[in-house]
Structure formats: structure tokens, C-alpha cells
Amino acid sequence: MDCFVLDTSLFTNPDVYGQFGPDTQQAIAAFLKSAKRTAVKFFIPTSVYDELRKMKDLSSLAGDFEAGIIIRSPRKFSLMVPSELLYELIEEVRHRIDRGLRIAEELTKLASAGPYTADVGPLITKLRERYREVLRRGILDSKEDADCLLLAYELDGVLVSGDEGLRKWADKVGIKIIEPRNLSRILENLASR
């Protein structure tokens, strides 16, 4: 039996949850109904469930949600992960910090020589956008991402996430990945088996 580990993006990204319904509430209800017709076990890390409840009102669906999806954190203190993963993550973070520093230096030079000397507001906005893009896109950047990765690794499960960084790192350690925009059709196929 397969087990799927779900990320917040399944329920918060309109491009993804739209396959199940026009709004989050209807989409979650339809997802749970589809999921129930399969033999798949669905998991969501506790941190991800907490994050989802902060972003979306699940009060009317909480009982159904918790009955249909297993809420469980990875066993962080006993789980063994390849050390190469840690080395690659450290190298990636170092590389991104260096790139962020170069962006800050470049925009600081612009500020001192350009039209920004009176009002640096637009320059700071540009700095934040570029810095965030360089440092956070395509990397594990939250404990929720790490929990999804570790739980999928521990369970030898299938990761369902639209997060580019999470998908990239899941692929590095050999975790099966599903494109969340295809989940509705995948559940239909699994239900017909």
C-alpha cells in the first residue's frame, strides 16, 4: 500500500486545490472523499497541519480531515539520513549566502551613486525581492519542508508538494514525487483498481 505525504501547497495553492473545488473548503472536502475511495494512506506532518490551520479555517472539516489523513511528525531522533544530504545542504546555503551578499553589494553601489540617495525605499524593496529569491527559492527553507521530506523518507512514501525546493531535495534522496496538479486524476486511477 502506498502512503502519500502531503504538503501545505496542496490545500493553499489555487492552481492545485482547484482540481478538487473552487475554494479551499470544498476542495478539501472533495479531496477527502476521493482519498477515502483509495487504499492509500495519507500523512501530513504535525507542523504542516498547524501551518495549514493558521492559513485556512478548517473548523468545519477538522473531524473529517483528521479521520482521513494521519497527522504525524517524522521520528527526528531515530531517523537516519545520508550525511551527503547535510553536506549538500550546507554547500547550497553557503553558495546562496554568497550570492545574496553580491546582490547587497551591487545595490549598495547603486544607492551611493544613483538617484536613490534621497529615497532608498525602492532600492530596499528591490534588494528584499532579489535577496529572497536567491536565498529561498529551490531550497528547504522551513521546518515544515524538512518535516515533509523526513516523513516521506522515513515512510518510503510519495511526496505530494508543489514546493520547488522540497521537490528538489526529495529527488536528491530518492523520494517518490507526485505533481500535485495531477493528484485528482491519480486518485481516480487508484480508486478504480
For each residue, the residues with C-beta under 8 A, 3 or more apart:
1: 39 40 41
2: 39 40 41 157 158 190
3: 40 41 42 43 155 157 158
4: 40 41 42 43 157 158 159 160 178
5: 43 44 45 148 151 152 155 157 158 159 160
6: 10 11 42 43 44 48 69 148 160 161
7: 10 48 144 145 148 159 160 161 162 163 166 180
8: 11 12 48 51 52 55 144
9: 12 13 16 161 162 163 180
10: 6 7 13 16 17 31 160 161 162 180 183
11: 6 8 16 17 24 27 28 31 52 56
12: 8 9 17 24 52 55 56
13: 9 10 16 17 162 180
14: 17 18
15: 18 162 181
16: 9 10 11 13 19 162 180 181 183
17: 10 11 12 13 14 20 21 24 27 28 31
18: 14 15 21 22 27
19: 16 27 181 183 184
20: 17 26 27 28 30 31 34 184
21: 17 18 25 26 27 28 29 30
22: 18 26 27
23: 26 27
24: 11 12 17 27 28 56
25: 21 28 29 57 60 61
26: 20 21 22 23 29 30
27: 11 17 18 19 20 21 22 23 24 30 31
28: 11 17 20 21 24 25 31 32 58 61 65
29: 21 25 26 32 33 61 64
30: 20 21 26 27 33 34
31: 10 11 17 20 27 28 34 35 183 187
32: 28 29 35 36 61 64 65 68 69
33: 29 30 36 37
34: 20 30 31 37 38 184 187 188 191
35: 31 32 38 40 42 68 69 187
36: 32 33 68
37: 33 34 187 191
38: 34 35 187 190 191
39: 1 2 190 193
40: 1 2 3 4 35 187 190
41: 1 2 3 4 70
42: 3 4 6 35 68 69 70
43: 3 4 5 6 69 70 71 72 151 155 157
44: 5 6 48 49 52 69 70 71 72
45: 5 48 49 71 72 73 74 144 147 148 151
46: 49 50 71 72 73 147
47: 50 51 73 143 144 147
48: 6 7 8 44 45 51 52 144 147 148
49: 44 45 46 52 53 71
50: 46 47 53 54
51: 8 47 48 54 55 144
52: 8 11 12 44 48 49 55 56 58
53: 49 50 56 58
54: 50 51
55: 8 12 51 52
56: 11 12 24 52 53
57: 25 60
58: 28 52 53 61 62 65
59: 62
60: 25 57
61: 25 28 29 32 58 64 65
62: 58 59 65 66
63: 66 67
64: 29 32 61 67 68
65: 28 32 58 61 62 68 69
66: 62 63 69 71
67: 63 64
68: 32 35 36 42 64 65
69: 6 32 35 42 43 44 65 66
70: 41 42 43 44
71: 43 44 45 46 49 66
72: 43 44 45 46 151
73: 45 46 47 76 147 151
74: 45 79 147 150 151 153 154
75: 78 79 154
76: 73 79 150
77:
78: 75
79: 74 75 76 150 153 154
80:
81: 85 86 150 153 173
82: 85 173
83: 86 87
84: 87 88
85: 81 82 88 89 169 172 173
86: 81 83 89 90
87: 83 84 90 91
88: 84 85 91 92 172
89: 85 86 92 93 139 140 169
90: 86 87 93 94
91: 87 88 94 95
92: 88 89 95 96 139
93: 89 90 96 97 139
94: 90 91 97 98
95: 91 92 98 99
96: 92 93 99 100 134 135 139
97: 93 94 100 101 135
98: 94 95 101 102
99: 95 96 102 103 134 135
100: 96 97 103 104 131 134 135
101: 97 98 104 105
102: 98 99 105 106
103: 99 100 106 107 127 130 131 134
104: 100 101 107 108 127 131
105: 101 102 108 109
106: 102 103 109 110
107: 103 104 110 111 123 126 127 130
108: 104 105 111 112
109: 105 106 112 113
110: 106 107 113 114 116 123
111: 107 108 114 116 117 120 123
112: 108 109 117
113: 109 110
114: 110 111 117
115: 118
116: 110 111 119 120 122 123
117: 111 112 114 120
118: 115
119: 116 122
120: 111 116 117 123 124
121: 124 125
122: 116 119 125 126
123: 107 110 111 116 120 126 127
124: 120 121 127 128
125: 121 122 128 129
126: 107 122 123 129 130
127: 103 104 107 123 124 130 131
128: 124 125 131 132
129: 125 126 132 133
130: 103 107 126 127 133 134
131: 100 103 104 127 128 134 135
132: 128 129 135 136 137
133: 129 130 136 137
134: 96 99 100 103 130 131 137
135: 96 97 99 100 131 132 139 141
136: 132 133 139 141 165
137: 132 133 134 164 165
138: 164 165 168
139: 89 92 93 96 135 136 165 168 169
140: 89 145 146 149 165 166 169
141: 135 136 145 165
142: 145 146
143: 47 146 147
144: 7 8 45 47 48 51 147 148
145: 7 140 141 142 148 149 163 165 166 169
146: 140 142 143 149 150
147: 45 46 47 48 73 74 143 144 150 151
148: 5 6 7 45 48 144 145 151 152 159 161 166
149: 140 145 146 152 153 159 166 169 170 173 175
150: 74 76 79 81 146 147 153 154
151: 5 43 45 72 73 74 147 148 154 155 157
152: 5 148 149 155 156 157 158 159 170 175 176
153: 74 79 81 149 150 156 173 175
154: 74 75 79 150 151
155: 3 5 43 151 152
156: 152 153
157: 2 3 4 5 43 151 152 175 176
158: 2 3 4 5 152 175 176 177 178
159: 4 5 7 148 149 152 166 167 170 175 176 177 178
160: 4 5 6 7 10 178 180 183
161: 6 7 9 10 148 166 167 170 177 180
162: 7 9 10 13 15 16 167 179 180 181
163: 7 9 145 166 167
164: 137 138 167 168
165: 136 137 138 139 140 141 145 168 169
166: 7 140 145 148 149 159 161 163 169 170
167: 159 161 162 163 164 170 171 177
168: 138 139 164 165 171 172
169: 85 89 139 140 145 149 165 166 172 173
170: 149 152 159 161 166 167 173 175 177
171: 167 168 174 175 177
172: 85 88 168 169
173: 81 82 85 149 153 169 170
174: 171
175: 149 152 153 157 158 159 170 171
176: 152 157 158 159
177: 158 159 161 167 170 171
178: 4 158 159 160 182 183 186
179: 162 182 183
180: 7 9 10 13 16 160 161 162 183
181: 15 16 19 162
182: 178 179 185 186
183: 10 16 19 31 160 178 179 180 186 187
184: 19 20 34 187 188
185: 182 188 189
186: 178 182 183 189 190
187: 31 34 35 37 38 40 183 184 190 191
188: 34 184 185 191 192
189: 185 186 192 193
190: 2 38 39 40 186 187 193
191: 34 37 38 187 188
192: 188 189
193: 39 189 190
